[in-house]
Amino acid sequence: MTTTTLAVLVPLLPFLGAVAGLLLGRTAPGFVRPLAILPTVAALALAITVAVHQGGGKSIDAATRLTPTGSVPIDLALHIDGFAALVAVLVTVVATCVQVYSTAYLRDDPRYASYAALVSLFTSAMLVVVYSGDLMVLLVGWEIMGICSYFLVGHYWETPEARAASLKAFLVTKLGDVPFLFGLFALAADAGTFRITGILEAVATGGLDHPTLIALLLVAGVAGKSAQFPLHTWLPDAMAGPTPVSALIHAATMVAAGVYFVARLLPVFAASAAAMTVLAVMAAVTMVGSALAALAQDDIKRVLAYSTIGQLGYMTGALAVGDRGAAVFHLLSHGAFKALLFLGAGVIIHAAGTNSLAAMSRMGDLPKRIPDAYWTMTIALLALAAIPPFAGFFSKEAVLVAAEHTALGDSATSPSGAGWIVLIAGLLTALLTAAYATRLWLLAFRGRGPAAPDHGKQPLAMSAVLWVLAVPSLALGLAVGQLAGWFDVTSLTPSVTTAVLGTGVALVGGIMTYASWRALRYKAGTNIPLGAVAAHPDADPATSEEEAIATHQAAYGDIASAPDPGDPGRLLLGPLHRHAATGFHLDALYAALFVRPVKGAAELVRFLDREVVDTYVRAAGTLPRWLGIAVRRAQTGNVQTYLAALLAGSVVLAIAAVLVAAVGA
């Protein structure tokens, strides 16, 4: 087979697996798991083969005219360069791990068949985005991912949180997709084609008439898909879905699509200094704000969700300073350690019986119960905190180096102000990232108190994939020299200045958090009872802490909002903690500015429709009915009555005629 044929099969195989899984889910449930795993594994093998053939050299391009449109044609096209080949490998690796992990995590779920099929479809859609050489075909994969996320986030649709989260994710991302669609059409109108190669050629020759308008419209869609400020609020709520879905969305699909899109069309954005500055400001606000919010969360998955938003901010920042190599490198390393973090969190939640870090901090033996998750999560958190020699250090360092070069005026594509914005925000975020990573590790694995309840041995399928993902989390950065050629850059080697600054602030953040944790533990003296952390009105006061944990009773309460005196995040954030825990009240702000006015307008329209329009409609039917009733009652069949009525009418007409004549005279 040719490389082009193999590339076509990469997204096609998961799609066929999804269709077969949906068709056979009820009639032949025994085939569901093989149909979930085998096509994804085959796609992984083919993606690796395509990457080897591409080799970081000349891009692979192929196209077939899909349909004549009468104006700008649409082609079924492939455009696979070095970083597209590597991103496809990342997508298939994470998807394979998620599918294998899910066989154990959701082994008793009655809706596993539809879940696995949607994960396969999700994977296929992302691969279409990665390999597509035509923007209209890319848009198809872009929108299918939005639909799949709606169903997967709402997998536990029995709970109001899942229903609300799925609807919110769909609406917020669609809010960004509307200007994104206009931007695609405007871009095609200026360039005369939807083909990515044709657009890049048009940019190189100065063929874009409205680069700033186009770039800003596209940025809106990217902000929604990649959860960047101000359209990031859907991502933390999306944690209501199954944990493997969170790993897939955060590591390799959906949120990565926006960053990948900007990286692929970076010259379009670089044609406008204003657009690059907007990207830089958006990235800086996203990085710092999400890191502060992560430091205040109690739900372990929400900590990781805000962490994803911040790391995506790093990628957007790299793009804002014109370095797509650094952005994609961080996308790859982040995909590995973030998938590991979410899947490891799933193991922790399975063992502890709760998502709450406050509750985990009162369980004394979690590391002994789940050693695989303990060690692999430690590796992933070190990578997240950018501690050398883990992968996150090298990729985050590449972003800081790119920002440093731009800030010093060495970039021809971005203003130096954008470089300073990204550099300062990146260093501050590095400190905060190390702080919340250390906090998560301390609260989850250094708890004091009774033994965690035994929910059974962790399945091998859940533990094995953790070690698979630990390898790139640890070693990907060490291969930086071999990877440089795949990103169209000469070097991704760290510089002394940013390496010292980045590692230094990360160490400061970790040490400050550890010192705060130790001080609070010393001050507390003894373990704080669980009921003091999360009293619940429905809890049985006679229930012991061990019984509450083991039976998942309501003693946990709403731990996300309950005060925890032993949390170092409270000491570090001080009065800012209350605001950071709610995401700085952005949801409340949006509810006041947009949701309530829209609901009020809808209520007004409903009132007008029911009370005004319907009143006229009902009156139009009521008047003839009443007239008919009156006429029907007049039809008595009595001749004398008819003659009397005729005589009375004649008298009335005569009197009227006399009066009219008198008035006229």
C-alpha positions in Angstrom: 0.0 0.0 0.0 1.1 3.6 -0.6 1.6 6.0 2.2 -1.5 7.9 1.1 -3.7 4.8 1.3 -2.4 4.0 4.8 -3.1 7.6 5.9 -6.7 7.3 4.6 -7.1 4.1 6.7 -6.0 5.8 9.9 -9.2 7.8 10.5 -11.4 5.3 8.6 -10.7 2.3 10.8 -12.0 3.8 14.1 -15.0 5.1 12.2 -15.8 1.6 10.9 -15.3 0.3 14.4 -17.7 2.8 15.8 -20.4 1.9 13.2 -19.9 -1.8 13.8 -20.0 -1.3 17.6 -23.3 0.6 17.4 -24.9 -2.0 15.1 -23.7 -5.1 17.2 -24.0 -3.5 20.7 -27.3 -5.2 21.4 -27.3 -8.2 19.2 -23.7 -9.4 19.8 -22.3 -7.7 22.9 -19.3 -10.0 22.9 -17.9 -8.2 19.9 -18.1 -4.7 21.5 -14.8 -4.7 23.3 -12.8 -6.2 20.3 -14.5 -3.6 18.0 -13.5 -0.8 20.4 -9.9 -1.8 20.8 -8.7 -3.6 17.6 -9.5 -0.8 15.1 -7.9 1.8 17.3 -4.8 -0.4 17.7 -4.7 -0.9 13.9 -5.0 2.8 13.4 -2.1 3.3 15.8 0.1 0.9 13.9 -0.8 2.7 10.6 -0.2 6.2 12.1 3.3 5.1 13.2 3.9 3.7 9.8 2.8 7.0 8.1 5.0 9.0 10.5 8.0 6.8 9.7 7.5 7.2 6.0 7.0 10.9 6.3 10.1 11.1 8.5 9.9 14.8 9.2 10.7 15.6 5.6 8.6 16.8 2.7 4.9 16.8 3.4 2.5 14.2 2.0 -0.2 15.8 -0.2 -3.0 14.2 -2.1 -6.4 15.4 -3.2 -9.6 14.4 -4.9 -12.3 16.9 -6.0 -15.1 16.2 -3.6 -17.9 18.2 -5.2 -18.2 21.2 -7.5 -19.6 24.2 -5.6 -19.8 26.8 -8.4 -17.3 29.0 -6.6 -14.6 27.8 -4.2 -14.1 24.1 -4.7 -14.0 21.5 -1.8 -11.4 18.7 -2.0 -11.0 15.5 -0.1 -7.4 16.3 0.6 -4.5 15.1 2.8 -1.7 17.3 4.0 0.6 15.4 6.4 3.8 17.2 7.5 6.1 16.2 10.4 4.0 17.5 13.2 0.7 16.3 11.7 2.2 12.8 11.6 3.4 13.0 15.3 0.0 14.4 16.5 -1.8 11.5 14.8 0.5 9.1 16.7 -0.4 10.9 20.0 -4.1 10.7 19.2 -4.1 7.0 18.5 -1.8 6.2 21.5 -4.1 8.0 23.9 -7.2 6.6 22.3 -5.9 3.1 22.5 -5.0 3.5 26.2 -8.4 5.0 26.9 -10.2 2.1 25.1 -8.2 -0.5 27.0 -8.6 1.3 30.3 -12.4 1.7 29.7 -12.9 -2.1 29.4 -12.2 -2.3 33.1 -13.4 1.1 34.3 -16.8 0.6 32.7 -17.0 -3.1 32.7 -20.4 -3.2 34.4 -21.9 -0.2 32.5 -25.0 -1.1 30.5 -24.2 1.6 28.0 -20.7 0.6 27.4 -21.4 -0.3 23.7 -22.5 3.2 22.8 -19.8 4.7 24.9 -17.0 2.7 23.1 -18.5 3.6 19.7 -18.6 7.3 20.5 -15.0 7.2 21.7 -14.0 5.5 18.4 -16.0 8.2 16.5 -14.4 10.9 18.5 -10.9 9.5 17.7 -11.8 9.3 14.0 -13.0 12.9 13.9 -9.8 14.2 15.5 -7.7 12.2 13.0 -9.7 13.8 10.2 -8.8 17.2 11.6 -5.1 16.2 11.9 -4.7 14.8 8.4 -7.1 17.0 6.4 -5.7 19.2 3.8 -9.0 21.1 3.1 -10.7 23.4 5.6 -14.2 22.2 4.8 -13.3 18.6 5.5 -11.5 19.7 8.6 -14.7 21.4 9.7 -16.6 18.1 9.5 -14.2 16.5 12.0 -14.3 19.7 14.1 -18.1 19.5 14.4 -18.3 15.8 14.9 -16.0 16.1 17.9 -18.4 18.7 19.4 -21.3 16.3 19.0 -19.4 13.3 20.5 -18.3 15.4 23.4 -21.9 16.3 24.1 -22.9 12.6 24.4 -19.7 11.4 26.2 -19.7 14.2 28.8 -23.4 13.4 29.4 -22.8 9.7 29.6 -24.2 9.6 33.1 -27.3 11.4 32.0 -29.2 10.3 35.1 -27.4 13.0 37.1 -28.3 16.6 36.6 -24.6 17.6 36.7 -23.8 15.5 33.7 -26.8 16.8 31.7 -26.0 20.4 32.5 -22.3 19.9 31.7 -22.9 18.3 28.4 -25.3 21.0 27.3 -22.9 23.7 28.5 -20.0 22.2 26.6 -22.0 22.0 23.5 -23.4 25.5 23.7 -20.1 27.3 24.6 -18.1 25.5 21.9 -20.8 26.3 19.4 -20.7 29.9 20.5 -17.1 30.0 19.2 -17.9 27.9 16.2 -20.2 30.5 14.7 -17.5 33.2 14.1 -15.1 30.3 13.3 -17.3 29.3 10.3 -17.5 32.9 9.1 -13.7 33.1 9.4 -13.3 30.0 7.3 -15.5 31.4 4.5 -13.8 34.8 4.6 -10.4 33.1 4.4 -11.4 31.0 1.5 -12.9 34.0 -0.3 -9.6 35.9 0.1 -7.4 33.0 -0.8 -9.7 31.5 -3.5 -9.5 28.0 -2.1 -10.2 25.9 1.0 -7.0 23.9 0.5 -4.5 24.5 3.2 -1.5 24.5 0.9 -3.3 27.1 -1.4 -4.1 29.3 1.6 -0.4 29.2 2.8 0.7 30.2 -0.7 -1.7 33.1 -0.8 -0.5 34.3 2.6 3.1 34.1 1.4 2.4 36.2 -1.6 0.3 38.8 0.3 -3.0 37.5 -1.1 -5.1 38.1 2.1 -7.1 41.4 2.0 -8.5 41.1 5.6 -5.9 39.2 7.7 -6.9 40.8 11.0 -10.6 40.2 10.6 -10.1 36.6 9.5 -7.6 35.8 12.3 -9.8 37.2 15.0 -12.9 35.3 13.8 -10.8 32.1 13.8 -9.5 32.9 17.3 -13.0 32.8 18.6 -13.5 29.3 17.4 -10.1 28.2 18.8 -10.9 29.8 22.2 -14.1 27.8 22.4 -12.6 24.4 21.3 -9.4 24.8 23.2 -11.0 26.2 26.3 -9.2 29.5 26.3 -10.4 32.7 28.1 -13.2 33.7 28.0 -14.8 30.5 26.6 -13.0 28.1 28.9 -15.8 27.7 31.5 -17.2 24.5 30.0 -14.1 22.4 30.5 -14.1 22.1 34.4 -17.8 21.2 34.3 -17.1 18.5 31.7 -15.5 16.5 34.5 -19.0 15.1 35.1 -18.3 12.6 32.4 -16.4 9.3 32.9 -12.7 9.7 33.7 -11.5 8.0 30.5 -13.5 10.6 28.5 -11.7 13.4 30.4 -8.4 11.8 29.6 -9.3 11.6 25.9 -10.7 15.2 25.6 -7.9 16.8 27.6 -4.9 14.9 26.2 -5.4 14.2 22.5 -8.8 15.4 21.1 -11.2 18.3 21.3 -9.1 20.9 23.2 -6.0 20.0 21.2 -7.8 20.7 17.9 -7.8 24.4 18.4 -4.1 24.6 19.1 -3.4 22.3 16.2 -5.5 24.4 13.8 -3.6 27.6 14.7 -0.3 25.8 14.4 -1.3 24.5 10.9 -2.4 28.0 9.7 0.1 30.1 11.8 1.1 32.3 8.8 -2.5 33.4 8.5 -2.4 34.7 12.1 1.2 36.0 11.8 0.0 38.2 9.0 -1.7 40.4 11.6 0.3 41.8 14.6 -3.0 42.6 16.3 -4.1 39.0 16.1 -0.8 37.8 17.6 -1.2 40.3 20.4 -4.7 39.1 21.1 -3.5 35.5 21.2 -0.7 36.5 23.6 -3.1 38.3 26.0 -5.6 35.5 25.8 -2.9 33.0 26.6 -1.5 35.0 29.5 -4.9 35.5 31.2 -5.8 31.8 30.6 -2.5 30.6 32.1 -2.5 32.6 35.2 -6.2 32.5 35.9 -6.5 28.8 35.5 -3.5 28.1 37.6 -4.9 30.1 40.5 -8.2 28.3 40.1 -6.5 24.9 40.1 -4.8 25.7 43.4 -8.2 26.2 45.0 -10.1 23.1 43.7 -10.9 20.1 45.9 -12.2 17.8 43.2 -9.1 16.0 41.8 -10.5 16.0 38.3 -11.3 19.7 38.4 -7.7 20.4 39.5 -6.6 18.6 36.4 -9.2 20.3 34.2 -7.9 23.8 35.2 -4.4 22.4 34.7 -5.3 21.5 31.1 -6.6 25.0 30.5 -3.3 26.5 31.7 -1.1 24.1 29.7 -3.2 25.0 26.6 -2.4 28.6 27.4 1.3 27.7 27.2 0.7 26.3 23.7 -1.4 29.3 22.6 1.4 31.5 24.0 4.0 29.7 21.9 1.8 30.3 18.8 1.4 34.0 19.8 5.2 34.4 19.6 5.3 32.6 16.2 6.8 29.3 17.2 4.6 26.4 16.2 7.4 23.9 16.9 7.3 24.8 20.6 3.5 24.7 20.7 3.3 21.3 19.1 6.1 19.9 21.2 4.3 20.9 24.3 1.1 19.5 22.9 2.7 16.1 22.5 4.4 16.0 25.9 1.3 17.4 27.6 -0.9 14.8 25.9 1.2 12.0 27.4 1.4 13.2 31.0 -2.1 14.6 31.1 -3.6 11.3 29.9 -1.6 9.6 32.6 -2.8 12.1 35.2 -6.5 11.6 34.4 -6.3 7.8 34.1 -4.3 7.7 37.3 -6.9 9.9 38.9 -9.5 7.3 37.9 -7.5 4.6 39.7 -7.3 6.8 42.8 -11.0 7.6 42.7 -11.8 3.9 42.3 -9.6 3.1 45.4 -10.7 6.0 47.6 -14.4 6.0 46.6 -14.4 9.8 46.2 -13.1 12.6 44.0 -12.4 14.8 47.0 -8.8 15.6 47.9 -10.0 16.7 51.3 -11.3 13.2 51.9 -8.2 11.5 50.4 -6.0 13.5 52.8 -7.8 11.6 55.6 -6.9 8.2 54.2 -3.6 6.8 55.4 -2.6 4.1 53.0 -3.5 5.0 49.4 0.1 4.7 48.1 0.3 1.1 49.4 -3.1 0.2 48.0 -2.4 1.6 44.5 1.4 1.6 44.0 1.1 1.7 40.2 -1.0 4.9 40.3 1.2 6.4 43.0 4.5 6.1 41.1 3.1 6.9 37.7 1.1 9.9 39.0 4.3 11.1 40.7 6.1 11.0 37.3 3.3 12.8 35.6 3.1 15.5 38.2 6.8 16.1 38.0 6.4 16.4 34.2 3.5 18.8 34.8 5.6 20.9 37.2 8.4 21.0 34.5 11.0 19.5 36.7 14.0 18.2 34.7 14.6 15.7 33.1 10.9 15.0 32.6 9.1 15.7 29.3 7.2 18.7 30.6 10.5 20.6 31.4 11.7 20.4 27.8 8.5 21.3 26.1 7.6 24.2 28.6 11.2 25.4 28.3 10.8 25.5 24.5 7.8 27.8 25.0 9.7 30.1 27.3 12.7 30.2 25.0 10.4 31.2 22.1 8.9 33.9 24.2 12.3 35.2 25.3 13.5 35.5 21.7 10.4 37.4 20.7 10.6 39.7 23.7 14.2 40.5 22.8 13.1 41.4 19.2 14.5 38.3 17.5 11.1 37.3 15.9 9.9 38.6 12.6 6.4 37.4 13.0 5.3 38.7 16.5 5.7 42.1 18.3 8.1 42.1 21.2 5.3 43.1 23.5 3.6 39.7 22.9 6.9 38.0 23.9 7.1 39.8 27.2 3.4 39.1 28.0 3.9 35.3 27.3 7.3 35.2 29.1 6.1 36.9 32.3 2.8 35.0 32.4 4.6 31.7 31.6 7.1 32.1 34.5 4.3 33.0 37.0 2.3 30.1 35.8 5.3 27.8 36.2 5.4 28.7 39.9 1.6 28.2 40.4 1.7 24.9 38.4 4.3 23.5 40.7 2.3 24.7 43.7 -1.0 23.0 42.7 0.9 19.8 41.5 2.6 19.5 44.8 -0.7 20.2 46.6 -2.4 17.4 44.7 0.3 14.9 45.4 0.4 15.8 49.2 -3.3 15.6 49.7 -3.8 12.5 47.6 -0.8 10.4 48.8 0.3 11.8 52.1 -2.9 11.6 54.1 -3.2 10.7 57.7 -6.0 8.8 59.2 -7.8 5.4 58.9 -7.1 3.0 56.0 -8.9 3.7 52.8 -11.8 1.4 52.2 -11.0 -1.7 50.1 -12.9 -1.5 46.8 -11.1 -4.5 45.3 -7.9 -4.9 43.4 -7.3 -2.5 40.5 -7.8 -4.3 37.2 -4.7 -4.9 35.1 -6.1 -3.0 32.2 -6.3 0.1 34.3 -2.8 -0.2 35.8 -0.9 -1.3 32.7 -1.8 1.7 30.6 -0.4 4.0 33.3 3.1 2.6 32.8 2.7 2.8 29.0 2.0 6.5 29.3 4.7 7.0 31.9 7.4 6.2 29.3 6.8 9.3 27.1 6.1 11.4 30.2 9.6 10.6 31.3 11.6 10.1 28.1 10.0 12.3 25.4 12.0 15.3 26.4 15.2 13.3 26.1 14.5 12.8 22.4 14.3 16.5 21.8 17.3 16.5 19.5 15.8 13.8 17.2 12.4 15.6 17.2 13.6 19.0 16.2 13.5 18.3 12.5 9.8 17.3 12.7 8.7 20.8 13.7 10.3 22.9 11.0 12.7 24.5 13.5 16.4 24.2 13.9 16.5 23.5 17.6 14.4 23.1 20.7 17.3 23.1 23.1 16.7 24.9 26.4 18.5 28.2 27.1 20.4 28.7 30.4 18.4 31.8 31.4 14.9 30.5 30.9 15.9 27.0 32.2 17.2 28.5 35.5 14.3 30.8 35.8 11.6 28.2 35.0 13.1 25.5 37.2 13.8 28.0 40.0 10.2 29.3 40.2 8.9 25.7 39.9 11.0 24.7 42.9 9.9 27.7 44.8 6.3 26.9 44.2 6.7 23.3 45.3 8.7 24.2 48.4 6.2 26.9 49.4 3.3 24.5 49.1 5.1 21.8 51.1 6.1 24.2 53.8 2.5 25.5 54.0 1.2 21.9 54.2 3.6 21.0 57.0 2.7 24.2 58.9 -1.0 23.4 58.7 -0.4 19.8 59.8 1.7 20.9 62.7 -0.9 23.5 63.7 -3.8 20.9 63.5 -1.8 18.5 65.6 -4.3 15.6 65.0 -6.3 14.4 62.0 -9.4 16.6 61.3 -12.5 14.4 61.3 -14.2 14.0 57.9 -17.5 15.4 59.3 -15.7 18.6 60.1 -14.8 19.0 56.5 -18.0 18.1 54.8 -21.0 18.0 57.1 -24.2 17.2 55.1 -27.7 17.6 56.3 -28.6 14.1 55.1 -25.7 12.4 56.9 -26.3 10.0 59.7 -24.5 11.5 62.8 -23.9 8.0 64.1 -22.0 7.0 61.0 -18.3 6.7 61.6 -15.7 8.1 59.3 -14.7 4.6 58.1 -18.3 3.6 57.4 -19.0 6.9 55.6 -16.0 6.3 53.3 -16.7 2.7 52.7 -20.4 3.1 51.9 -20.1 6.5 50.1 -22.8 7.9 52.4 -23.8 11.6 52.3 -21.2 12.5 55.0 -19.0 13.6 52.1 -21.5 16.3 51.3 -20.5 19.0 48.9 -16.8 18.8 49.6 -15.9 21.1 46.7 -17.3 24.0 48.7 -16.6 22.8 52.3 -13.8 24.5 54.2 -10.7 22.4 54.7 -8.3 23.9 57.3 -5.5 21.5 56.3 -5.4 22.6 52.6 -2.2 24.5 51.8 -4.0 26.2 48.9 -6.0 28.2 51.4 -2.9 29.5 53.1 -1.1 30.3 49.8 -4.1 32.1 48.2 -5.4 33.8 51.3 -8.5 35.9 50.6 -8.2 35.0 46.9 -9.1 31.4 47.6 -12.8 31.9 47.8 -12.9 33.6 44.4 -10.5 31.2 42.7 -12.5 28.2 43.9 -15.5 29.4 41.9 -13.4 30.2 38.8 -13.5 33.9 39.7 -17.3 33.9 39.3 -17.2 33.9 35.5 -20.1 31.5 35.4 -22.1 33.9 37.6 -21.1 36.8 35.5 -22.1 35.1 32.3 -25.4 34.1 33.9 -26.1 37.7 34.8 -25.0 39.2 31.4 -26.2 36.6 29.0 -28.2 33.6 30.4 -30.7 35.6 32.4 -31.4 38.2 29.7 -31.9 35.4 27.1 -34.2 33.5 29.4 -36.1 36.7 30.1 -36.4 37.4 26.4 -37.6 33.9 25.9 -40.2 34.3 28.7 -41.4 37.5 27.1 -41.8 35.8 23.7 -43.6 32.9 25.3 -46.0 35.4 27.1 -46.6 37.3 23.9 -47.2 34.1 22.0 -49.5 32.5 24.5 -51.3 35.6 25.9 -51.4 38.0 22.9 -51.1 36.0 19.6 -53.1 33.0 20.9 -55.8 35.4 22.2 -56.4 36.8 18.7 -56.3 33.3 17.3 -58.8 32.0 19.8 -61.0 35.1 19.3 -61.0 34.5 15.5 -62.5 31.1 16.2 -64.7 32.1 19.1 -66.7 34.9 17.4 -68.0 32.7 14.5 -68.8 30.0 17.0 -70.9 32.4 19.1 -72.6 33.8 16.0 -73.4 30.3 15.0 -74.9 29.5 18.4 -77.1 32.6 18.2 -78.3 31.8 14.7 -78.9 28.2 15.6 -81.0 29.2 18.6 -83.1 31.5 16.4 -84.1 28.5 14.2 -87.0 27.3 16.3 -89.3 26.0 13.5 -92.2 28.1 14.8 -93.8 30.1 11.9 -95.4 32.6 14.2 -92.0 33.4 15.7 -90.5 34.0 12.2 -93.5 36.3 11.2 -93.2 38.2 14.5 -89.4 38.7 13.9 -90.1 39.7 10.3 -92.7 42.3 11.4 -90.4 43.6 14.1 -87.6 44.0 11.6 -89.8 45.8 9.2 -90.9 48.2 11.9 -87.3 48.9 12.9 -86.3 49.6 9.3 -89.3 51.9 8.8 -88.4 53.9 11.9 -84.8 54.1 10.8 -85.8 55.4 7.3 -88.0 58.1 8.9 -85.2 59.2 11.2 -82.7 59.3 8.3 -85.1 61.4 6.2 -85.8 63.8 9.1 -82.1 64.3 9.7 -81.5 64.9 5.9 -84.3 67.5 5.8 
